[in-house]
Amino acid sequence: AVGFRYGILRSDVCGDGSTNDLPHGSAFRDAASNAAGMGLLGAALGVVSIVEGLLKRADAKHLTFGEAVSAGGFTLAVQGILLVVLLVSFSMASRRISVAWTVAVITVLAYALRNILAGRIAGMVNPLHVLGGGLWIGTLFMLVVCGLVPLMRPSIPTAEREPAVAEMVHRFSKLALFSAGLLGITGLTTAWTHLKHVAALWTTPYGYALDSKLVVVAVVALMGAWNWRRVGPALGREGGAQIIRRTASIELLFAAVVLLLTAVLVSVPSPK
């Protein structure tokens, strides 16, 4: 949500939720409110995930819920507080309250880098990997759901729709290049840490799962490059918005497969 707000909508949406006098100003303002709503949903799911984990821990160790919370320590407390702040800030942002997005972006960065507070610098690679993936795949999801889909309404004039879509996609391309770079560097670091030796790529279950993920990641990257080099130049003209929405939606489907394979990968033991 914050990647979409600050990487794509940028200063076209003012702090008070209004827009600079641009042809696509109202579309960007509505997209910002939609993104805040999606961010609110994400923060709520984060809270549910923490509570579910605590309940499982309490059941496994025969603790009360309060004892499980206490056992979680400082890091869990910080995580919970940050998620509550996100709930409040996204709720305010959806109502177009000026300071809410600033609070949200600071809190998201603090959440992503929270391991520093516990002194675990070595544990920063995975959070940065998740941050890179969120800024790439997550912002693409926001672009399609909160940006492109509402602009496809028949009530939106073509003269307003096509320039707005072209501007959004152009800005996303720059953010995606940065995010993919961060994702690639942290992904290679994590893979090297877990694989121990190159032969593990084709001799271990972890290697097979990683290979599968890398193949689909390559497909997502190629589709992104196709959208950038081939579909991008057609944007701004009639019909361009429909084409990019279709190709971006297909890219999202492959990205969902990446997330599925990642879920498999983290459940497979690392090579000895």
C-alpha positions in Angstrom: 0.0 0.0 0.0 2.7 2.5 0.9 4.7 1.4 -2.2 1.7 2.3 -4.3 1.0 5.6 -2.5 4.6 6.9 -2.6 6.0 5.1 -5.6 3.2 5.6 -8.0 0.7 8.2 -6.8 3.5 10.3 -5.3 2.9 14.1 -4.8 -0.1 14.0 -7.1 -2.1 13.2 -4.0 -1.6 16.0 -1.4 -1.3 15.4 2.3 -4.9 16.4 2.9 -6.2 13.8 0.3 -6.8 16.4 -2.3 -5.1 16.5 -5.7 -3.0 18.9 -7.6 -5.0 20.2 -10.5 -4.2 17.3 -12.9 -6.4 15.6 -15.5 -6.1 12.3 -13.6 -6.2 13.9 -10.1 -9.6 12.5 -9.0 -8.5 9.0 -10.1 -5.3 9.2 -8.1 -7.2 10.4 -5.0 -9.7 7.5 -5.2 -6.8 5.1 -5.8 -5.1 6.3 -2.6 -8.2 5.7 -0.5 -8.6 2.2 -2.0 -4.9 1.4 -1.2 -5.4 2.6 2.4 -8.4 0.1 2.6 -6.2 -2.7 1.3 -3.4 -1.7 3.7 -5.9 -1.8 6.6 -6.9 -5.4 5.6 -3.3 -6.4 5.4 -2.6 -5.0 8.9 -5.7 -6.8 10.3 -4.4 -10.1 8.8 -1.1 -9.5 10.5 -2.8 -9.1 13.8 -4.8 -12.3 13.2 -1.6 -14.2 12.3 0.1 -13.1 15.6 -2.9 -14.1 17.7 -3.1 -17.5 15.9 0.6 -18.1 16.5 0.2 -17.3 20.2 -2.7 -19.6 20.6 -0.8 -22.4 19.0 2.2 -21.7 21.3 0.0 -21.7 24.3 -1.6 -25.0 23.4 1.7 -26.7 22.6 3.4 -25.5 25.8 0.3 -25.7 28.0 0.3 -22.0 28.8 -2.4 -19.4 29.2 -2.7 -16.9 26.4 -1.2 -14.2 28.7 1.8 -16.4 29.5 2.3 -17.0 25.8 2.3 -13.3 25.2 4.8 -12.7 28.0 7.0 -15.5 26.6 7.1 -13.8 23.2 9.4 -11.1 24.6 10.3 -7.7 23.3 10.3 -8.5 19.6 6.7 -9.7 19.7 5.6 -6.7 21.7 7.2 -4.3 19.1 5.6 -6.3 16.2 2.2 -6.1 17.8 2.5 -2.4 18.6 3.5 -1.6 15.0 0.6 -3.5 13.6 -1.8 -1.7 15.8 -0.3 1.6 14.7 -0.7 0.5 11.1 -4.4 -0.4 11.7 -5.0 3.1 13.0 -3.0 4.9 10.3 -4.5 3.0 7.4 -8.0 3.6 8.8 -7.2 7.3 9.0 -5.7 7.3 5.5 -8.8 5.7 4.1 -10.7 8.8 5.4 -8.1 11.1 3.8 -6.6 12.4 7.0 -3.4 14.2 6.1 -0.8 12.8 8.4 -1.9 9.2 8.2 0.2 8.1 5.2 3.3 9.6 6.7 2.8 7.5 9.9 2.0 4.4 7.8 5.2 4.5 5.7 7.4 5.1 8.8 5.7 2.2 10.6 6.0 -0.1 7.6 9.7 0.6 7.4 10.1 0.1 11.2 8.2 -3.2 10.9 10.4 -4.4 8.0 13.6 -3.5 10.0 12.3 -4.5 13.4 15.1 -7.1 13.9 17.6 -4.3 14.4 15.8 -3.5 17.6 16.6 -7.0 18.9 20.2 -6.7 17.8 19.8 -9.4 15.1 21.6 -7.7 12.1 22.2 -11.1 10.6 18.5 -11.7 10.5 17.9 -8.7 8.3 18.2 -10.5 4.9 14.9 -12.2 5.0 12.9 -9.1 6.1 14.6 -7.1 3.3 13.7 -9.9 0.9 10.0 -9.7 2.0 10.1 -5.9 1.7 11.5 -6.2 -1.9 8.8 -8.7 -2.8 6.1 -6.5 -1.2 7.3 -3.4 -3.1 7.3 -5.4 -6.4 4.5 -7.9 -6.3 2.5 -6.1 -3.7 2.6 -2.8 -5.5 1.7 -4.5 -8.8 -1.4 -6.0 -7.0 -2.3 -2.5 -5.8 -1.7 -1.1 -9.2 -4.2 -3.5 -10.8 -6.8 -3.6 -8.0 -6.7 -0.1 -6.7 -5.5 1.7 -9.8 -6.5 0.0 -13.0 -9.7 -1.7 -12.2 -11.5 1.5 -11.0 -10.3 3.4 -14.0 -12.0 0.8 -16.3 -15.5 2.0 -15.2 -17.6 3.1 -18.2 -18.2 6.4 -16.3 -14.5 7.3 -16.6 -13.8 9.3 -19.9 -11.2 7.8 -22.1 -9.4 11.1 -22.2 -8.9 10.8 -18.4 -8.3 7.0 -18.2 -5.5 6.5 -20.7 -3.1 9.3 -19.4 -3.7 8.2 -15.8 -3.0 4.5 -16.6 0.1 5.5 -18.6 1.5 7.6 -15.7 0.8 4.9 -13.1 2.5 2.1 -15.1 5.5 4.4 -16.0 6.1 5.1 -12.4 5.6 1.5 -11.4 8.3 0.4 -13.8 10.9 2.5 -11.9 9.8 1.1 -8.5 9.8 -2.5 -9.9 13.4 -2.2 -11.1 14.6 -1.1 -7.7 12.5 -3.7 -5.9 13.6 -6.6 -8.2 17.2 -5.6 -7.5 16.7 -5.7 -3.8 14.8 -9.0 -4.1 17.5 -10.5 -6.2 20.4 -9.5 -3.9 18.7 -10.7 -0.8 17.4 -13.9 -2.5 20.9 -14.9 -3.6 22.3 -14.2 -0.2 19.6 -16.4 1.5 20.0 -19.2 -1.1 23.8 -19.3 -0.6 23.3 -19.4 3.2 20.9 -22.3 3.0 22.4 -24.3 0.1 26.0 -24.5 1.4 27.2 -25.9 -1.9 26.0 -25.4 -5.5 25.4 -29.1 -6.1 22.5 -28.9 -3.6 20.5 -27.2 -6.3 20.0 -30.5 -8.1 20.6 -33.0 -5.3 18.3 -31.9 -2.5 14.6 -31.3 -2.0 15.4 -27.7 -1.0 17.3 -27.3 -4.2 14.4 -28.6 -6.3 11.9 -26.3 -4.6 14.3 -23.3 -5.1 14.8 -24.2 -8.8 11.0 -24.3 -9.3 10.6 -20.9 -7.6 13.4 -19.4 -9.7 11.9 -20.6 -12.9 8.5 -18.9 -12.1 10.3 -15.8 -10.9 12.0 -15.6 -14.3 8.6 -15.9 -16.0 7.3 -13.0 -13.8 10.4 -10.9 -14.6 10.1 -11.6 -18.4 6.4 -10.6 -18.3 7.4 -7.4 -16.5 10.0 -6.7 -19.1 7.5 -7.4 -21.9 5.0 -4.9 -20.3 7.8 -2.3 -19.9 9.2 -2.6 -23.4 6.3 -3.6 -25.6 3.1 -2.7 -23.9 4.4 0.5 -22.3 4.8 2.5 -25.5 1.2 1.8 -26.4 -0.1 3.4 -23.2 -1.8 6.7 -23.4 -3.6 5.7 -26.6 -7.1 4.2 -26.7 -7.1 0.6 -25.8 -3.7 0.7 -24.0 -5.3 0.6 -20.6 -7.2 -2.6 -21.4 -4.0 -4.3 -22.7 -1.9 -3.5 -19.6 -4.6 -4.5 -17.2 -4.8 -7.9 -18.9 -1.1 -8.5 -19.1 -0.5 -7.2 -15.5 -3.2 -9.6 -14.2 -1.5 -12.5 -15.9 1.8 -11.4 -14.3 0.0 -11.4 -10.9 -1.2 -15.0 -11.4 2.4 -16.1 -11.9 3.5 -14.0 -8.9 0.9 -15.9 -6.8 2.5 -19.2 -7.9 5.9 -17.7 -6.7 4.3 -17.1 -3.3 2.9 -20.6 -3.3 6.3 -22.1 -4.1 7.9 -19.9 -1.4 5.5 -21.4 1.1 6.8 -24.8 0.1 10.4 -23.7 0.1 10.4 -22.4 3.7 8.9 -25.7 4.9 11.6 -27.8 3.4 14.7 -28.4 5.5 17.9 -26.7 4.4 20.7 -29.1 3.1 23.0 -30.3 5.8 
